[in-house]
Amino acid sequence: MRTGPNIYKRKDGRWEARVLLARKPGGKSRYKYLYASTYREVARAKTNYESALSASIKITPMSSLSFSEASKEWLEAFQKKWKPATYNKYVNCLKKYILPEWEAVAAAGITQECYDALIFHLEETLSGSSLRTINTVIIGCLKHSLKCVPILCKTPTENPKNTRLVTLSEQEAARLTEALCVRSDLSAVGILLTLHSGIRIGELCALRWEDICVEQQILHIRHTLQRIQVPHAAPKQPMTRLQLGLPKNKREREIPMHPAIFQQLQNLSRIYPPSTYLLSGTEKPVEPRTIANRFKRILKDTGIRDIHFHALRHTFATRCVESNINIPALSEMLGHSSIRITVDRYVHLSRKFKQEQIEAVSFTDIVSKNPPGNSGLVSEASSRQESRQGASG
């Protein structure tokens, strides 16, 4: 049967041609369908339509922009909707990874081949998270300038070595807890609180004593503190600044206090004014980098392996899963945007949890029918063997 690119003969006898208009961010394609009674007619119609489509794209003002210009307009259009750290992340992504290859390329000239070549080069060194950010930036720029995404963005695959979450063992957690409890400084209190609440380091640094409700035994997570870049900083001016903003996903939340930390927080809340920060006891906060360095020193002094501060959050979540805590409740305490994130990240990781789950599966009925030694299975196999021998004889 005579066919061409995206040209097919239908069951009703007509010929059908498909013209790719765009690929949506999810990867689904959108086509224009053309019909004719003969192959030659539909092929001619397809060629004419593609020529007209190409001409219309070229004369569209937005699509005549270079990718560099399109990215600037995209950043300006959405800057107010993003957190400052998100905006800086997109700017850095453009400068470091995308614009060096595409700066002079027209936004309308970004083809699947251009994208594939860029990603093939970057995926050798970048993590799946970085590649997802690159996809977000590319899709955002193209959609803003062309009103469509004419390419299919590749879904990054993670290296299993990079996706393994680091947690404290039970022995390490006990040793760290013991070391923290004998210390009297507020940094030790903050680290112990993180181990028993799973809050992020920026949320810990932004925590004030007024966020700790002793009467209800609840932590109110209302802000996060992070050091961010200052866009277009003037010469001799600081390149970064501390930013106090909403927590990740822009959602405040409440976390019940764990009994292991409640009494200590209750006693200290009588000493420090409500408006002061938990980690400093003053109106000036402690930076995330500072508390992370203090945590490293405590690990070294305690003889615990060198791990990231975020491992405390992973440890809390993993212990909650192992204790069979309600997953939706855990997801809310961690501040995840969906339960799926909690399940994918923690539920399947714990060896202890998996062992407990398999031990909970009952095989009583099967064992009672086939007691240890598999005598029932052996007898059945012997019977089948004797039947085959009789048939062959």
Contacts in CASP RR format, 6 or more apart in sequence:
PFRMAT RR
TARGET T0000
AUTHOR 0000-0000-0000
METHOD contacts of the structure
MODEL  1
MRTGPNIYKRKDGRWEARVLLARKPGGKSRYKYLYASTYREVARAKTNYE
SALSASIKITPMSSLSFSEASKEWLEAFQKKWKPATYNKYVNCLKKYILP
EWEAVAAAGITQECYDALIFHLEETLSGSSLRTINTVIIGCLKHSLKCVP
ILCKTPTENPKNTRLVTLSEQEAARLTEALCVRSDLSAVGILLTLHSGIR
IGELCALRWEDICVEQQILHIRHTLQRIQVPHAAPKQPMTRLQLGLPKNK
REREIPMHPAIFQQLQNLSRIYPPSTYLLSGTEKPVEPRTIANRFKRILK
DTGIRDIHFHALRHTFATRCVESNINIPALSEMLGHSSIRITVDRYVHLS
RKFKQEQIEAVSFTDIVSKNPPGNSGLVSEASSRQESRQGASG
1 9 0 8 1.000
2 39 0 8 1.000
3 9 0 8 1.000
3 39 0 8 1.000
4 39 0 8 1.000
4 43 0 8 1.000
6 17 0 8 1.000
6 18 0 8 1.000
6 19 0 8 1.000
6 20 0 8 1.000
6 46 0 8 1.000
7 15 0 8 1.000
7 16 0 8 1.000
7 17 0 8 1.000
7 18 0 8 1.000
7 39 0 8 1.000
7 42 0 8 1.000
7 43 0 8 1.000
7 46 0 8 1.000
8 15 0 8 1.000
8 16 0 8 1.000
9 15 0 8 1.000
9 16 0 8 1.000
9 39 0 8 1.000
10 16 0 8 1.000
13 37 0 8 1.000
14 35 0 8 1.000
14 36 0 8 1.000
14 37 0 8 1.000
15 35 0 8 1.000
15 36 0 8 1.000
15 37 0 8 1.000
15 38 0 8 1.000
15 39 0 8 1.000
15 41 0 8 1.000
15 42 0 8 1.000
16 33 0 8 1.000
16 34 0 8 1.000
16 35 0 8 1.000
16 42 0 8 1.000
17 33 0 8 1.000
17 34 0 8 1.000
17 35 0 8 1.000
17 36 0 8 1.000
17 42 0 8 1.000
17 43 0 8 1.000
17 45 0 8 1.000
17 46 0 8 1.000
18 31 0 8 1.000
18 32 0 8 1.000
18 33 0 8 1.000
18 34 0 8 1.000
19 31 0 8 1.000
19 32 0 8 1.000
19 34 0 8 1.000
19 46 0 8 1.000
19 49 0 8 1.000
19 50 0 8 1.000
19 53 0 8 1.000
20 29 0 8 1.000
20 30 0 8 1.000
20 31 0 8 1.000
20 150 0 8 1.000
21 30 0 8 1.000
21 31 0 8 1.000
21 32 0 8 1.000
21 53 0 8 1.000
21 148 0 8 1.000
21 150 0 8 1.000
22 29 0 8 1.000
22 30 0 8 1.000
22 148 0 8 1.000
22 149 0 8 1.000
22 150 0 8 1.000
23 29 0 8 1.000
23 30 0 8 1.000
23 149 0 8 1.000
23 150 0 8 1.000
23 151 0 8 1.000
23 152 0 8 1.000
24 30 0 8 1.000
24 149 0 8 1.000
25 139 0 8 1.000
25 143 0 8 1.000
25 149 0 8 1.000
25 153 0 8 1.000
27 152 0 8 1.000
27 153 0 8 1.000
29 152 0 8 1.000
30 148 0 8 1.000
32 49 0 8 1.000
32 53 0 8 1.000
34 42 0 8 1.000
34 45 0 8 1.000
34 46 0 8 1.000
34 49 0 8 1.000
35 42 0 8 1.000
36 42 0 8 1.000
36 45 0 8 1.000
57 63 0 8 1.000
57 108 0 8 1.000
57 146 0 8 1.000
58 64 0 8 1.000
58 108 0 8 1.000
60 108 0 8 1.000
60 146 0 8 1.000
62 70 0 8 1.000
62 107 0 8 1.000
62 144 0 8 1.000
62 145 0 8 1.000
62 146 0 8 1.000
62 147 0 8 1.000
63 106 0 8 1.000
63 107 0 8 1.000
63 108 0 8 1.000
63 145 0 8 1.000
63 146 0 8 1.000
64 106 0 8 1.000
64 108 0 8 1.000
65 73 0 8 1.000
65 106 0 8 1.000
65 107 0 8 1.000
65 145 0 8 1.000
66 103 0 8 1.000
66 104 0 8 1.000
66 105 0 8 1.000
66 106 0 8 1.000
66 107 0 8 1.000
67 98 0 8 1.000
67 99 0 8 1.000
67 102 0 8 1.000
67 103 0 8 1.000
67 105 0 8 1.000
67 106 0 8 1.000
67 107 0 8 1.000
67 110 0 8 1.000
67 141 0 8 1.000
68 99 0 8 1.000
68 102 0 8 1.000
68 103 0 8 1.000
68 104 0 8 1.000
69 107 0 8 1.000
70 107 0 8 1.000
70 141 0 8 1.000
70 142 0 8 1.000
70 144 0 8 1.000
70 145 0 8 1.000
71 94 0 8 1.000
71 98 0 8 1.000
71 99 0 8 1.000
71 137 0 8 1.000
71 141 0 8 1.000
73 144 0 8 1.000
73 145 0 8 1.000
74 140 0 8 1.000
74 141 0 8 1.000
74 144 0 8 1.000
74 145 0 8 1.000
75 87 0 8 1.000
75 90 0 8 1.000
75 91 0 8 1.000
75 94 0 8 1.000
77 144 0 8 1.000
79 87 0 8 1.000
82 90 0 8 1.000
83 245 0 8 1.000
83 246 0 8 1.000
83 250 0 8 1.000
84 228 0 8 1.000
84 243 0 8 1.000
85 226 0 8 1.000
85 228 0 8 1.000
85 243 0 8 1.000
87 231 0 8 1.000
88 228 0 8 1.000
88 229 0 8 1.000
88 231 0 8 1.000
89 133 0 8 1.000
90 133 0 8 1.000
90 136 0 8 1.000
90 137 0 8 1.000
91 231 0 8 1.000
92 229 0 8 1.000
93 130 0 8 1.000
93 133 0 8 1.000
93 134 0 8 1.000
93 137 0 8 1.000
94 137 0 8 1.000
97 122 0 8 1.000
97 126 0 8 1.000
97 130 0 8 1.000
97 134 0 8 1.000
98 118 0 8 1.000
98 134 0 8 1.000
98 137 0 8 1.000
98 138 0 8 1.000
101 117 0 8 1.000
101 118 0 8 1.000
101 121 0 8 1.000
102 110 0 8 1.000
102 114 0 8 1.000
102 118 0 8 1.000
105 114 0 8 1.000
107 141 0 8 1.000
107 142 0 8 1.000
107 145 0 8 1.000
107 146 0 8 1.000
108 145 0 8 1.000
108 146 0 8 1.000
110 138 0 8 1.000
110 142 0 8 1.000
110 150 0 8 1.000
110 151 0 8 1.000
111 150 0 8 1.000
111 151 0 8 1.000
112 150 0 8 1.000
112 151 0 8 1.000
112 152 0 8 1.000
114 151 0 8 1.000
115 138 0 8 1.000
115 151 0 8 1.000
115 153 0 8 1.000
115 154 0 8 1.000
116 154 0 8 1.000
119 131 0 8 1.000
119 134 0 8 1.000
119 154 0 8 1.000
122 130 0 8 1.000
122 131 0 8 1.000
122 134 0 8 1.000
123 131 0 8 1.000
123 156 0 8 1.000
126 134 0 8 1.000
127 156 0 8 1.000
127 158 0 8 1.000
127 159 0 8 1.000
127 162 0 8 1.000
128 156 0 8 1.000
128 157 0 8 1.000
128 158 0 8 1.000
128 162 0 8 1.000
129 156 0 8 1.000
131 154 0 8 1.000
131 156 0 8 1.000
132 156 0 8 1.000
135 153 0 8 1.000
135 154 0 8 1.000
135 156 0 8 1.000
138 151 0 8 1.000
138 153 0 8 1.000
139 149 0 8 1.000
139 153 0 8 1.000
140 149 0 8 1.000
142 148 0 8 1.000
142 149 0 8 1.000
142 150 0 8 1.000
142 151 0 8 1.000
143 149 0 8 1.000
165 311 0 8 1.000
165 314 0 8 1.000
165 318 0 8 1.000
165 345 0 8 1.000
165 346 0 8 1.000
165 349 0 8 1.000
166 307 0 8 1.000
166 308 0 8 1.000
166 311 0 8 1.000
166 314 0 8 1.000
167 311 0 8 1.000
167 314 0 8 1.000
167 315 0 8 1.000
167 318 0 8 1.000
168 176 0 8 1.000
168 195 0 8 1.000
168 304 0 8 1.000
168 307 0 8 1.000
168 311 0 8 1.000
168 312 0 8 1.000
168 315 0 8 1.000
172 304 0 8 1.000
172 305 0 8 1.000
173 195 0 8 1.000
173 315 0 8 1.000
173 319 0 8 1.000
175 302 0 8 1.000
175 303 0 8 1.000
175 304 0 8 1.000
176 191 0 8 1.000
176 195 0 8 1.000
176 298 0 8 1.000
176 299 0 8 1.000
176 302 0 8 1.000
176 304 0 8 1.000
177 192 0 8 1.000
177 195 0 8 1.000
177 260 0 8 1.000
179 298 0 8 1.000
179 301 0 8 1.000
179 302 0 8 1.000
180 188 0 8 1.000
180 189 0 8 1.000
180 191 0 8 1.000
180 192 0 8 1.000
180 298 0 8 1.000
181 188 0 8 1.000
181 192 0 8 1.000
186 268 0 8 1.000
186 278 0 8 1.000
186 279 0 8 1.000
186 280 0 8 1.000
186 281 0 8 1.000
187 279 0 8 1.000
187 286 0 8 1.000
187 291 0 8 1.000
187 294 0 8 1.000
187 295 0 8 1.000
188 298 0 8 1.000
189 261 0 8 1.000
189 264 0 8 1.000
189 265 0 8 1.000
189 268 0 8 1.000
189 278 0 8 1.000
190 204 0 8 1.000
190 278 0 8 1.000
190 279 0 8 1.000
190 291 0 8 1.000
191 291 0 8 1.000
191 294 0 8 1.000
191 295 0 8 1.000
191 298 0 8 1.000
191 312 0 8 1.000
192 260 0 8 1.000
192 261 0 8 1.000
192 264 0 8 1.000
193 199 0 8 1.000
193 204 0 8 1.000
193 219 0 8 1.000
193 261 0 8 1.000
193 265 0 8 1.000
193 278 0 8 1.000
194 201 0 8 1.000
194 204 0 8 1.000
194 309 0 8 1.000
194 312 0 8 1.000
194 313 0 8 1.000
194 316 0 8 1.000
195 312 0 8 1.000
195 315 0 8 1.000
195 316 0 8 1.000
196 257 0 8 1.000
196 258 0 8 1.000
196 260 0 8 1.000
196 261 0 8 1.000
196 316 0 8 1.000
197 219 0 8 1.000
197 255 0 8 1.000
197 257 0 8 1.000
197 258 0 8 1.000
197 261 0 8 1.000
197 316 0 8 1.000
197 333 0 8 1.000
198 255 0 8 1.000
198 312 0 8 1.000
198 313 0 8 1.000
198 316 0 8 1.000
198 317 0 8 1.000
198 333 0 8 1.000
198 334 0 8 1.000
199 207 0 8 1.000
199 219 0 8 1.000
199 221 0 8 1.000
199 255 0 8 1.000
199 313 0 8 1.000
200 224 0 8 1.000
200 247 0 8 1.000
200 248 0 8 1.000
200 310 0 8 1.000
200 313 0 8 1.000
201 288 0 8 1.000
201 291 0 8 1.000
201 292 0 8 1.000
201 309 0 8 1.000
201 310 0 8 1.000
202 224 0 8 1.000
202 225 0 8 1.000
202 226 0 8 1.000
202 288 0 8 1.000
203 221 0 8 1.000
203 223 0 8 1.000
203 224 0 8 1.000
203 247 0 8 1.000
204 278 0 8 1.000
204 279 0 8 1.000
204 291 0 8 1.000
205 224 0 8 1.000
205 225 0 8 1.000
205 277 0 8 1.000
205 279 0 8 1.000
205 285 0 8 1.000
205 286 0 8 1.000
205 287 0 8 1.000
205 288 0 8 1.000
205 291 0 8 1.000
206 222 0 8 1.000
206 223 0 8 1.000
206 224 0 8 1.000
206 225 0 8 1.000
206 244 0 8 1.000
206 245 0 8 1.000
206 277 0 8 1.000
206 285 0 8 1.000
207 219 0 8 1.000
207 221 0 8 1.000
207 223 0 8 1.000
207 277 0 8 1.000
207 278 0 8 1.000
207 279 0 8 1.000
208 274 0 8 1.000
208 275 0 8 1.000
208 276 0 8 1.000
208 277 0 8 1.000
208 278 0 8 1.000
209 268 0 8 1.000
209 269 0 8 1.000
209 272 0 8 1.000
209 273 0 8 1.000
209 274 0 8 1.000
209 275 0 8 1.000
209 276 0 8 1.000
209 277 0 8 1.000
209 278 0 8 1.000
209 281 0 8 1.000
210 274 0 8 1.000
210 275 0 8 1.000
211 219 0 8 1.000
211 220 0 8 1.000
211 221 0 8 1.000
211 222 0 8 1.000
211 278 0 8 1.000
212 219 0 8 1.000
212 220 0 8 1.000
212 257 0 8 1.000
212 265 0 8 1.000
212 269 0 8 1.000
212 278 0 8 1.000
213 219 0 8 1.000
213 220 0 8 1.000
214 265 0 8 1.000
214 266 0 8 1.000
214 269 0 8 1.000
217 256 0 8 1.000
217 257 0 8 1.000
217 262 0 8 1.000
218 254 0 8 1.000
218 255 0 8 1.000
218 256 0 8 1.000
218 257 0 8 1.000
219 254 0 8 1.000
219 255 0 8 1.000
219 256 0 8 1.000
219 257 0 8 1.000
220 252 0 8 1.000
220 254 0 8 1.000
221 247 0 8 1.000
221 252 0 8 1.000
221 253 0 8 1.000
221 254 0 8 1.000
221 255 0 8 1.000
221 335 0 8 1.000
222 246 0 8 1.000
222 247 0 8 1.000
222 252 0 8 1.000
223 244 0 8 1.000
223 245 0 8 1.000
223 246 0 8 1.000
223 247 0 8 1.000
224 244 0 8 1.000
224 245 0 8 1.000
224 246 0 8 1.000
224 247 0 8 1.000
224 248 0 8 1.000
225 242 0 8 1.000
225 243 0 8 1.000
225 244 0 8 1.000
225 245 0 8 1.000
225 285 0 8 1.000
225 287 0 8 1.000
225 288 0 8 1.000
226 242 0 8 1.000
226 243 0 8 1.000
226 288 0 8 1.000
227 240 0 8 1.000
227 241 0 8 1.000
227 242 0 8 1.000
227 243 0 8 1.000
227 287 0 8 1.000
227 288 0 8 1.000
227 289 0 8 1.000
228 240 0 8 1.000
228 241 0 8 1.000
228 243 0 8 1.000
229 239 0 8 1.000
229 240 0 8 1.000
230 237 0 8 1.000
230 238 0 8 1.000
230 239 0 8 1.000
230 240 0 8 1.000
230 241 0 8 1.000
233 239 0 8 1.000
242 285 0 8 1.000
242 287 0 8 1.000
244 285 0 8 1.000
246 252 0 8 1.000
247 253 0 8 1.000
247 335 0 8 1.000
248 335 0 8 1.000
249 335 0 8 1.000
249 336 0 8 1.000
249 337 0 8 1.000
251 335 0 8 1.000
251 337 0 8 1.000
253 332 0 8 1.000
253 333 0 8 1.000
253 335 0 8 1.000
255 333 0 8 1.000
256 333 0 8 1.000
257 265 0 8 1.000
272 278 0 8 1.000
272 281 0 8 1.000
275 283 0 8 1.000
276 282 0 8 1.000
276 283 0 8 1.000
277 283 0 8 1.000
277 284 0 8 1.000
277 285 0 8 1.000
277 286 0 8 1.000
279 285 0 8 1.000
279 286 0 8 1.000
279 291 0 8 1.000
280 286 0 8 1.000
291 309 0 8 1.000
292 308 0 8 1.000
292 309 0 8 1.000
295 309 0 8 1.000
296 306 0 8 1.000
299 305 0 8 1.000
299 306 0 8 1.000
299 307 0 8 1.000
300 306 0 8 1.000
313 334 0 8 1.000
314 346 0 8 1.000
317 330 0 8 1.000
317 334 0 8 1.000
317 342 0 8 1.000
317 345 0 8 1.000
317 346 0 8 1.000
318 346 0 8 1.000
318 349 0 8 1.000
318 350 0 8 1.000
320 330 0 8 1.000
320 333 0 8 1.000
320 346 0 8 1.000
321 327 0 8 1.000
321 330 0 8 1.000
321 346 0 8 1.000
321 347 0 8 1.000
321 349 0 8 1.000
321 350 0 8 1.000
321 353 0 8 1.000
322 350 0 8 1.000
322 352 0 8 1.000
322 353 0 8 1.000
322 356 0 8 1.000
327 339 0 8 1.000
327 342 0 8 1.000
327 343 0 8 1.000
327 347 0 8 1.000
328 339 0 8 1.000
330 342 0 8 1.000
330 346 0 8 1.000
331 338 0 8 1.000
331 339 0 8 1.000
331 341 0 8 1.000
331 342 0 8 1.000
334 342 0 8 1.000
336 342 0 8 1.000
347 353 0 8 1.000
348 354 0 8 1.000
370 376 0 8 1.000
370 377 0 8 1.000
END
